[in-house]
Amino acid sequence: MWRGTAIALILGVAAAAAAVVYAGAGAVAQAVASVRISGLAVLVLLHLPIVVLMGLAWWLASGDDPPASQWRFVWARFVRDAAGDILPFLQFGGIAFGVRALGRGRAMVGAVSASVDGIIELTAKLPYACAALLALLALAPQPRLTRLLSLALAATGVFVAILLFARRSLGAWLHAVTRAVSVRWPGVLGLNDDLTGRDVQACFGRILRQRGRLGLGFALQLCCSCLGAGEAWVTFRLLGVDLTLSQALAIDGTVVMLRIFGFMVPAAAGVQEASCMLAAAVFGIPPAAAIAASFARRARDLVLGVGTLGIAAVGDTNFALPRHSPLD
């Protein structure tokens, strides 16, 4: 699996490099430089409340008796996203570090609730992508792009439907994920060796019974997706591109859905750049500006990720990378 991940990452980076060459390396560099440090700081600050809301959504997805406080879950979400962005080649790395940030003795509930929260987050992206598709059709219909977006939306919808209806199989999958995380990251999670599928199923069932909390979590995740359109609007404005919020919604929704469609590529390398370039071209935005917008997003994630993992490493001496190479 690691070999396949490495190959996918290499191909993705090559695709991103090809996109830069196509757009013109000099033009891309000039566009990125126009964001400046102050613009990057604005993007980082804008993203902070979104991560806070996602942390609260995770707390809601942990059931009626959460193993930690709301703000502990918020911090764990920062760590979870940081590990996923900075260490995309580590299987289950984001979940493992996020659960570890919740504290000892909370691993099982943390891992199961993180998986449930991930499914809710994916489900919340469906109406957002539908809104983006409608905006694209209303503003600048492009048959090829709309067909591609519709295909990604349909495939994601089918996948979510399977997850929602196959609850028993989903519980078994959660147990497998929990065990896999425990085996690969024994020092990080500290799960008991006698953890059984029944334990995970019981935790999963308890969480699912709290439909009100799950509904609120869905609403928060949907709100976060909508705020992503605002982030895209600000990013392009920093690049000197004048566009409307509806156009930003169409671009960001397309990028979000195509990133999901290309989930096999770590960090969506190349996928994010290509999808942003395709969606932006519909509104006459130059390829260099579109790629620069993608790079600005990656720079924002890098700043937040490095800062978060640095704080976590200083504050927790047990917070460390796995002992085995990811290519083992």
C-alpha positions as CSV (number, residue, x, y, z in Angstrom):
1,M,0.0,0.0,0.0
2,W,2.8,2.4,0.8
3,R,4.4,1.8,-2.6
4,G,1.1,2.7,-4.2
5,T,0.8,5.8,-2.1
6,A,4.4,6.8,-3.0
7,I,3.7,6.3,-6.7
8,A,0.4,8.3,-6.5
9,L,2.3,11.1,-4.7
10,I,5.0,11.2,-7.4
11,L,2.5,11.3,-10.2
12,G,0.6,14.0,-8.4
13,V,3.6,16.2,-7.9
14,A,4.6,15.6,-11.6
15,A,1.1,16.7,-12.6
16,A,1.4,19.9,-10.5
17,A,4.8,20.6,-12.0
18,A,3.3,20.2,-15.5
19,A,0.5,22.6,-14.6
20,V,3.1,25.2,-13.5
21,V,5.0,24.8,-16.8
22,Y,1.8,25.1,-18.7
23,A,0.8,28.3,-16.9
24,G,4.3,29.7,-17.0
25,A,6.6,29.3,-14.1
26,G,7.5,33.0,-14.0
27,A,3.8,34.0,-14.1
28,V,3.0,31.6,-11.3
29,A,5.9,32.9,-9.2
30,Q,4.9,36.5,-9.7
31,A,1.3,35.7,-8.8
32,V,2.3,33.8,-5.6
33,A,4.6,36.7,-4.6
34,S,1.7,39.1,-5.0
35,V,0.0,37.5,-2.0
36,R,2.8,38.6,0.3
37,I,3.3,37.6,3.9
38,S,0.5,39.8,5.0
39,G,-1.9,38.1,2.6
40,L,-0.9,34.7,3.9
41,A,-1.5,35.9,7.4
42,V,-5.0,36.9,6.5
43,L,-5.7,33.5,5.0
44,V,-4.4,31.8,8.1
45,L,-6.5,33.9,10.4
46,L,-9.6,33.4,8.2
47,H,-9.1,29.6,8.5
48,L,-8.8,29.5,12.3
49,P,-12.6,29.8,13.0
50,I,-13.3,27.2,10.4
51,V,-11.1,24.6,12.2
52,V,-12.7,25.6,15.5
53,L,-16.2,24.9,14.1
54,M,-14.9,21.5,12.8
55,G,-13.5,20.7,16.2
56,L,-16.9,21.4,17.8
57,A,-18.5,19.2,15.1
58,W,-16.2,16.4,16.2
59,W,-17.1,17.0,19.8
60,L,-20.8,16.6,18.8
61,A,-20.0,13.4,17.0
62,S,-18.5,11.8,20.1
63,G,-21.9,11.1,21.7
64,D,-23.8,12.4,24.8
65,D,-20.9,11.7,27.1
66,P,-17.8,13.2,25.3
67,P,-14.5,12.0,26.7
68,A,-13.1,15.5,26.7
69,S,-14.1,19.1,26.7
70,Q,-15.2,21.1,23.6
71,W,-11.9,23.0,23.4
72,R,-9.9,19.8,23.8
73,F,-11.7,18.5,20.7
74,V,-11.0,21.8,18.9
75,W,-7.3,21.4,19.7
76,A,-7.4,17.8,18.6
77,R,-9.0,18.9,15.3
78,F,-6.1,21.3,14.7
79,V,-3.7,18.5,15.3
80,R,-5.7,16.1,13.2
81,D,-5.7,18.5,10.2
82,A,-2.0,19.4,10.7
83,A,-0.9,15.8,10.6
84,G,-3.1,15.1,7.6
85,D,-1.7,18.1,5.7
86,I,2.0,17.8,6.7
87,L,2.2,14.0,6.8
88,P,-0.2,12.9,4.0
89,F,1.8,9.8,3.3
90,L,1.2,8.3,6.8
91,Q,-1.8,6.1,6.7
92,F,-4.3,7.1,9.4
93,G,-1.8,9.7,10.5
94,G,-4.3,12.5,11.0
95,I,-6.7,10.4,13.0
96,A,-3.9,8.9,15.1
97,F,-2.4,12.3,16.1
98,G,-5.8,13.9,16.6
99,V,-6.9,11.1,18.9
100,R,-3.6,11.3,20.8
101,A,-4.2,15.0,21.3
102,L,-7.5,14.1,23.2
103,G,-5.4,12.4,25.9
104,R,-4.8,9.0,27.3
105,G,-7.8,6.7,28.0
106,R,-9.9,8.3,25.2
107,A,-8.5,6.4,22.2
108,M,-11.4,4.2,21.3
109,V,-14.1,6.9,21.5
110,G,-11.8,9.3,19.8
111,A,-11.0,7.0,16.9
112,V,-14.6,5.9,16.4
113,S,-16.0,9.5,16.7
114,A,-13.3,10.8,14.3
115,S,-14.4,8.2,11.7
116,V,-18.1,9.2,12.2
117,D,-17.2,12.9,12.0
118,G,-15.3,12.2,8.8
119,I,-18.4,10.6,7.3
120,I,-20.6,13.5,8.4
121,E,-18.0,16.0,6.9
122,L,-18.1,14.1,3.6
123,T,-21.9,14.0,3.6
124,A,-22.0,17.8,4.3
125,K,-19.9,18.4,1.2
126,L,-22.7,17.0,-1.0
127,P,-25.2,19.9,-0.8
128,Y,-22.3,22.3,-1.0
129,A,-21.1,20.7,-4.2
130,C,-24.7,20.7,-5.5
131,A,-24.8,24.5,-4.9
132,A,-21.5,24.9,-6.7
133,L,-22.8,22.9,-9.7
134,L,-26.0,25.0,-9.9
135,A,-23.8,28.2,-9.7
136,L,-21.6,26.8,-12.5
137,L,-24.6,26.0,-14.7
138,A,-26.2,29.5,-14.0
139,L,-23.0,31.6,-14.5
140,A,-21.0,29.8,-17.2
141,P,-22.2,26.4,-18.2
142,Q,-19.3,24.3,-19.6
143,P,-20.5,20.8,-20.6
144,R,-17.2,19.0,-19.9
145,L,-16.6,20.5,-16.5
146,T,-20.2,20.1,-15.4
147,R,-20.2,16.5,-16.5
148,L,-17.0,15.9,-14.6
149,L,-18.4,17.6,-11.5
150,S,-21.6,15.7,-11.8
151,L,-19.8,12.4,-12.0
152,A,-17.7,13.2,-8.9
153,L,-20.8,14.3,-7.1
154,A,-22.7,11.1,-8.0
155,A,-19.9,8.8,-7.1
156,T,-19.4,10.5,-3.7
157,G,-23.2,10.4,-3.1
158,V,-23.3,6.6,-3.8
159,F,-20.3,6.1,-1.5
160,V,-22.0,8.0,1.3
161,A,-25.3,6.2,0.8
162,I,-23.5,2.8,1.1
163,L,-21.9,4.0,4.3
164,L,-25.2,5.2,5.8
165,F,-27.2,2.1,4.9
166,A,-24.6,-0.6,5.7
167,R,-24.3,0.3,9.4
168,R,-23.2,-3.2,10.5
169,S,-20.5,-3.3,7.9
170,L,-19.5,0.3,8.8
171,G,-19.1,-0.8,12.5
172,A,-16.8,-3.7,11.4
173,W,-14.9,-1.2,9.3
174,L,-14.5,1.2,12.2
175,H,-13.2,-1.7,14.3
176,A,-10.7,-2.6,11.6
177,V,-9.6,1.1,11.3
178,T,-9.2,1.3,15.1
179,R,-7.1,-1.8,15.2
180,A,-5.0,-0.7,12.3
181,V,-4.3,2.6,14.0
182,S,-3.4,0.8,17.2
183,V,-1.0,-1.6,15.5
184,R,0.8,1.0,13.5
185,W,0.8,3.7,16.2
186,P,1.0,1.7,19.5
187,G,2.8,4.4,21.4
188,V,0.5,7.2,20.2
189,L,-2.9,5.7,21.0
190,G,-2.2,3.2,23.6
191,L,-5.3,1.1,22.9
192,N,-5.9,-2.0,24.9
193,D,-4.9,-5.3,23.2
194,D,-8.2,-6.9,24.2
195,L,-10.3,-4.3,22.3
196,T,-13.0,-6.3,20.5
197,G,-15.4,-5.6,17.7
198,R,-18.2,-5.6,20.2
199,D,-16.6,-2.7,22.1
200,V,-16.3,-0.7,18.9
201,Q,-19.9,-1.6,17.8
202,A,-21.2,-0.5,21.2
203,C,-19.4,2.8,21.0
204,F,-20.6,3.3,17.4
205,G,-24.2,2.5,18.3
206,R,-24.2,4.9,21.3
207,I,-23.0,7.7,19.0
208,L,-25.5,7.0,16.3
209,R,-28.4,7.2,18.8
210,Q,-27.6,10.9,19.4
211,R,-29.2,12.1,16.2
212,G,-29.7,15.6,17.5
213,R,-26.0,16.0,18.1
214,L,-25.1,14.4,14.7
215,G,-27.5,16.8,13.0
216,L,-25.9,19.8,14.7
217,G,-22.5,18.4,13.6
218,F,-23.7,18.1,10.0
219,A,-24.9,21.8,10.2
220,L,-21.5,22.9,11.4
221,Q,-19.7,21.0,8.7
222,L,-22.0,22.5,6.0
223,C,-21.3,25.9,7.4
224,C,-17.6,25.3,7.2
225,S,-17.9,24.2,3.6
226,C,-19.8,27.4,2.8
227,L,-17.1,29.5,4.5
228,G,-14.6,27.8,2.1
229,A,-16.2,29.8,-0.7
230,G,-15.5,33.0,1.2
231,E,-11.9,31.9,1.7
232,A,-11.6,31.3,-2.1
233,W,-13.0,34.8,-2.8
234,V,-10.5,36.4,-0.4
235,T,-7.6,34.4,-1.9
236,F,-8.4,35.5,-5.5
237,R,-8.9,39.1,-4.3
238,L,-5.4,38.9,-2.8
239,L,-4.1,37.8,-6.2
240,G,-5.8,40.8,-7.8
241,V,-8.6,38.8,-9.4
242,D,-12.0,40.4,-9.2
243,L,-14.8,37.8,-8.9
244,T,-18.2,37.4,-7.2
245,L,-19.0,35.2,-4.3
246,S,-21.1,33.0,-6.7
247,Q,-18.1,32.5,-8.9
248,A,-16.0,31.7,-5.8
249,L,-18.6,29.2,-4.8
250,A,-18.5,27.5,-8.2
251,I,-14.7,27.3,-8.2
252,D,-14.3,26.2,-4.6
253,G,-17.1,23.6,-4.8
254,T,-15.6,22.1,-7.9
255,V,-12.1,21.9,-6.3
256,V,-13.5,20.4,-3.1
257,M,-15.5,17.7,-5.0
258,L,-12.7,16.8,-7.4
259,R,-10.2,16.6,-4.5
260,I,-12.5,14.0,-3.0
261,F,-12.7,12.2,-6.3
262,G,-8.9,12.0,-6.3
263,F,-8.6,10.8,-2.8
264,M,-6.0,8.2,-3.7
265,V,-3.4,10.9,-4.3
266,P,-1.8,12.1,-1.0
267,A,-2.6,15.8,-0.3
268,A,-4.4,15.8,-3.6
269,A,-1.1,16.8,-5.2
270,G,-1.7,17.8,-8.8
271,V,-5.5,17.2,-8.4
272,Q,-6.1,20.4,-6.5
273,E,-4.0,22.5,-9.0
274,A,-5.6,21.0,-12.1
275,S,-9.2,21.3,-10.7
276,C,-8.6,24.9,-9.6
277,M,-7.2,25.7,-13.0
278,L,-10.1,24.1,-14.8
279,A,-12.8,25.7,-12.7
280,A,-11.1,29.2,-12.8
281,A,-10.7,29.1,-16.6
282,V,-14.5,29.0,-16.9
283,F,-14.6,32.6,-15.6
284,G,-11.6,33.8,-17.6
285,I,-9.1,33.6,-14.7
286,P,-5.5,33.0,-16.0
287,P,-4.0,29.6,-15.2
288,A,-1.1,31.3,-13.3
289,A,-3.6,32.9,-10.9
290,A,-5.5,29.7,-10.4
291,I,-2.4,27.7,-9.6
292,A,-1.2,30.5,-7.3
293,A,-4.5,30.3,-5.4
294,S,-3.9,26.6,-4.9
295,F,-0.4,27.2,-3.7
296,A,-1.7,29.9,-1.3
297,R,-4.0,27.4,0.2
298,R,-1.2,24.9,0.6
299,A,1.0,27.6,2.2
300,R,-1.8,28.4,4.6
301,D,-2.1,24.7,5.6
302,L,1.7,24.4,5.9
303,V,1.9,27.4,8.3
304,L,-0.9,26.1,10.4
305,G,0.3,22.5,10.3
306,V,3.9,23.2,11.2
307,G,2.8,25.6,14.0
308,T,0.3,23.1,15.4
309,L,2.6,20.1,15.4
310,G,5.4,22.2,16.8
311,I,3.2,23.3,19.8
312,A,2.0,19.7,20.2
313,A,5.6,18.4,20.2
314,V,6.7,21.0,22.8
315,G,3.7,20.4,25.0
316,D,3.7,16.6,24.9
317,T,7.0,14.7,25.0
318,N,5.2,11.5,24.0
319,F,4.0,13.2,20.8
320,A,6.3,11.6,18.2
321,L,6.4,10.2,14.7
322,P,6.0,6.4,14.3
323,R,9.1,4.3,14.8
324,H,8.7,2.6,11.5
325,S,9.4,4.1,8.1
326,P,6.2,4.8,6.1
327,L,7.8,2.9,3.3
328,D,8.2,-0.3,5.3
